[in-house]
Amino acid sequence: MSCKSIKQFALKPLLAILFWTLTSSVPAQEPELNPTVGLRNTPDFLFAADADENLIDVISVHTHETVYRFETKYHVDQILATPNAPLLIYTNIEHKRIVAINLLEKTVYKDIQLTMTPRHVVLDTSGMKLGISDSLDGGFVLFHAYSMEPILELPDFIPTTDVLFDPNEVDIHYSNNLTGSVGIIDSNTGKTWEMNLYAEATPSSFSSPSRSLDSQYIYVADKNTSKVFAVSAYTREVLQSYDVQTPARPYTSPAGYFLYLLDEVNGKFTAIEQHQFAPFAEVDLKTAIDTVVVGQFDRMNLLLSTSNKNYYLFDNNSKSVTLESEFKYTPLSAEATADGKTAFVSFSEAPYIAAIDLVNGAISYFDATNNGVGISAAGLSNTVCH
């Protein structure tokens, strides 16, 4: 792909997006429910794509009503919403497409043919860049999220899952299963640097990396060795490692206090104080868990699994489970509102989403899609470090 000049951009939708961005410093308001009105503020919405049909429902996080439905040209495999401009972006693996929708005008802004398969797409911390990787065939592309033009292309990049953006807007972290290492892409130069986590090159089954809020520490789990590593982003050395029998990807809490370790099979949940690497709390849930949604002020945590219906509320203040219950269906994914007050859990086997109050655990179900959710995303999730 070659970069195009600004003169070649679709000026009308781009100017509308830029004007909105420059004039949108007012606090977020309740979304308009009139479908003829532009969907201006993405943090007000939850976006849910159908598991079978080519459609995306736009749902108010305040009223839980579907306020608009997009019919898409391609099946939606991944979905992202930019937090600072009204753009909805989705990818299609089969046709190697990435599509941006202008939410103000409810029209397709860009429909781009990629030279690689977009199996994994991540939005950076500023909401302005997209990192696209492929865990099967490799390749990497860095896109500008507003112009939808490529910034950096690495066609021979190693296969890897979700990359991780550093807040410095330059370093992009990734894991390398071929050698048992974590690496960094310098987005300015395209050069890479890798650090092996073992004494010698070791085939691994790494999770995607996670980071601390201040980006001092990078975390990665290896299912092959049952290890979770804490690596210094500055000295580039292993500072600590933890034994977890079947580790899920490590989670870090939005306020920056905790590292969460999850056992995907045995249900052991461990909270670690990040800056001292000291155990804070540990609980044996007896059932598998692989997902965490963290509530306001890092206090209440929703613990769940994408392999069973059990869920728990864990209170960091009391270091105990305050609620244990079951969903009606097996979860597909979960995300939280920006304020950390509500968690939304989607299900692939039923056309519903569950809303959970992260303070008292109250739960309700509301309609979404026709056949069940294939992928969903909150307009601005509070799980910023995962």
N, C-alpha and C positions, 0 to 999 in steps of 0.2 A: 504493500500500500504506500502511496506517495502522499505527502502533505499537500493540501490545497491552499490557495491563498484565501484571504478573508473575502475577496470579491466573489468567490465561488460559493460562499456559504448561503444558506437559505436565510436572507436578511430579515424578513418579516418576523418569523418565529424567534430568531436569535435576539433581535432588538427588543421584542416583547419580554423575553426572559431576562435580558440584562437590565431593562428598565425596572422590572419588578424587583430584581435583586438590589438595585441601588436605592429603591424607595421603600424598602420593606423592613425598616428598623423598628416598627411599632410592635407591641406585644402581640402574641398569637391570639386570635379570636376564634369563637365558635365557627365552624365551617358553614358555608352556605349550603343548604340542602336542595336548592333549585338546580336541576341538572343543566340548565342553560347558562349558569354562572361558572366562570373559570375556577378550577380547583387550585387555589392560590398557595396554600400553606401546607406543604407536605407533612410536617409533624402532626397535623390534625387527622391524618388518615392512615389506615391499614390497607395494604394492597394484597389481594389474594387471587392467585391464578388457579383456574380449574385444572384438575388432574387429567381430564380427558379432552375437553373442548378448548378451543382457542379463544379464551376470554379472561379478562381481569376485572374483578370487582373492587371498587373503591369504597371503603367503609369508614364512616366517622368514628374516631376513637372515643368521642363524647356520647353519641347517641346509639352507636352500634348499628346504625342503619346503612344500607348500601345506597350511596348517593349517586353513583354512576357506574356503568358497565362498559368496558372497552372490548370490542371484538378485534382480535389480533390476527395478523396474516399468518403467523407461525405459532406452533405450540410453544408455550412459555416454560423454559427450563430453569431460569434464574431471574430474579426481579430485584431492582434497587430503585430507591427514590432519593434524589439529591436534596439535602436539607435546606440549602440556601437559595434554590431556584426551583420553579415548578416543572421538573423533568422526571419522568418515569422511564426507566431503562430496563429492557428485558433481553434475554439471549435465547437462541435456539441452537441446540447442539447438532441436530441432524443436518441443517442447512448452513451451519457455521455463520449465523447472523447475529448482529447486535442492533437493537432498535431503540431509538429514543422517542418518547411521546411528549409533546408540548402540552402540559396539563391546562394551560391557560386557554389554548384554542382547541384542545382535544383532537389534535391532529398528529400524524407522524412527522417528526422533525428530521430524523435521519434513519435510514435503513441501510446497514453496512454489511458487505460481504467480507468475512475475515479469511485469512490464509491459514488459520489454526482453529482448533475446536475449542469453543469457550465453555469448558466444563466447570471452571471456577472463576467467579468474578467478585472482586472486593472493591469497595469504595474507600478512599483514603480518609484520614482524620479531618481534613478540611472540606470534604465533600466535593472536591474539584477534580480528582483523578480516579481512574478505574484501572485496576491491575487484573489482567486476564491470563490465566494459566491453564494447563492441561495435564492431568495426572496420568494419562495413558501414553500420549504421543509426544508430549513436551511442547515447547514454544511459549513465548511470553510477549504480551503487548501491553504497553501503558498508554491509556487514552486520556485526553482532556474531557472531563465529563460534560462540559457545556458546549464546546464546539464540536465534540465527538470526532476529533482528529487525533491520529496517533502521535504520541510524543517520543516513544521508544519502542523498537521492535527487536526481539531476540529470537529468531526462528529456530535456532539450534539449542534453545534452553532446555535443561533437564526436565523430565516429568515431575510435577509437584502439584499439591493441592492449593488451598487458599494461601495467598501470600499475606504478609503482615506489614502495614505501613508504619514507619516511624514518624512521630510528629515533626521531625526536622524537615519533612517533605523531600528528603533526598534518599535515605536508606530504605530499602524494601527487603524484609527478611523472608526467607523461605527454608523449607526442609528438603533434604536430599536423601531419599531412601536407598539409592544405589551405593552410597559410600558411608552412610551413617553420620551425616554432618548437617549443620545448619549454615546457611549462607546469607550474604547480603548482596543485593544489586545496587550499585550506585546509579541512580536514575539520571544523573547528569551526564555520565560517561558511558553507561552500559556495561561497565566492568563489574565482575563479580569476585567475591572473596568467600572462602569456606573454612569452617572450623570443624574438625572431626571430633565427635563426642566420645569416641572410644580410642584405645591405644593404637588401633590400626583400622583401616577401612572395613566396615562391617555392614552388610545388607540389613536394612532396618524396615520397620513399619511405623514410621513417624506420623504423628498428628501434624496438622498445621501449627505453626508457632503462635503463641500468645505473648503479651507483654504487660509489664506493670504500667500504671497510669503515667508515671514520670519517664517511662521508657528506659529505666536503668537495667531492667532484667528482662530477658527473653526466656520463655518456657516452652518446652516441647516434650511430648510423651512418646515412648517407643513400646509398642505392644509386643515386639519380639523378645525384649529383655525385661519387660515389666518395670521400666525406669521412667521417671519424670525428671528432666534436667532443668536447673536454673542457671542461666548463662549471663554473665555480665556483658551488656551491650557496649561497654567502654573498654574494658581490659580484654574482652573476648576470651574468657576462661570459664570453666565450669565452677560455679560457686557452691552448689549444693545439688544433691540428687535424692529422690524419694522412691521407695518401693511401693508400687501399686500393681496388684496382680494383673488386671486388665484395664489399663488406664485410658480414659477418654481424653479428649483434648483439654488441657488445663484452662480453667476460667480465672479471670481476675475481676475484682469488683470495681464498679465505676468510680467510687470515691477513693479508691487506691489503697485500701487497708489490707485486703485479703487475697490470697491465692487459694483456689479451690481445686482439690484433687478428687476425682470421681472414679469409682470402680464400675465398669460397664456390666460386669457379671454379678459380683457379690454385693454391691450396694453400699460399700463403705464410703462415707463422705468425710473428708478432712479439710479443715480450714487452717491455713498457715498465715501468720503475720509476715507480710512480705519483707519488710526491711531488716528483720532479724532472722528470718527463716525459722521462726519458732512455732511449734504446734500451738494452735489456739483452741481448737475444738475437734472432736472426732465422734462420729455416730455411725452405728451399724444399722442400715436400713433394711437389710435382709433381701431386698429386691434390687435389680439392676437400675442404675441411674447413669445418664449421659448428658444431661442438660441442666443448666442453672439459669434462672432469671432472678436478678438481684433487685430488691426493693429500694425505696428511698433511704438515703443516708447509710447504705450498706447494712441495714439491719435485718429485714426479713428476706428470706431466700426461698424461691420456689424450686424444688428439686423434682425432676421427673425423668422418664425414660422414653425413648422412641421405640421400645420393644415390649412395653407392658402398660397397663392403665393406671398404675399407682402413682400418686404424687404426695408431696410432703411440703409443709412450711417449716423452715428452720429459722429460729430466732438467734441472731448473734449475741444479743444481750444476755439471754438466759442460757445460751449454748445448748438448746434443746429443740426437739421437734414439737411444735405447738398444734399441728394439724396433720392428720394422716387420712387420705381418702382415695377414691378411684374416679377417673374420668369415665364417661359413657363409652368412649372410643379410645383407641391407641393413638397417642400424639404423633404428629409428623414433625412439628417444630414449635418453638415458642420464642416470643420477643416481648419487650416491655415498652411502655410509653416513655417519653423523654423524662418525665418527672418521677419515674419509678414507682408509680402508685398502682398501676394495673398491668397484669400480664395477659397476653393473648396466646392461646394455644390452638393450633390448627390440626385438622384430622384429614387424612387422605381417604378414609373409608366412609365418611359421612359429610354432607354439605353444611357443616357448622363450624363455628369458632367459639371457643370458651373464653370468657373474660373473668379473670380472677383478681379480686381485691387483695393486694399484697400486704395489707395491714390485718384484716380480719378473716381472710380466706373465703369470703363470700364468692360464689361462682354462678355464672349464668351462661346460657348458650344462645347464639344468634345465627341466623341464616347467612351463608356465604357460598358462592358458586353454585353449580348445578349438581356436580357429581362427587364433591370432595375436593380438598385443596391439594394442588400439586406443589406449590411453593408460595410463601407469603413473606411479607416484609413490613415492618413498621416504618413510617416516614422518618422517624428519628429514634432509633432504639437506644436505651441507656447502656447497653452492653458494648461499650466503646472500645474495650481493650481485648476483645476476643476475635 
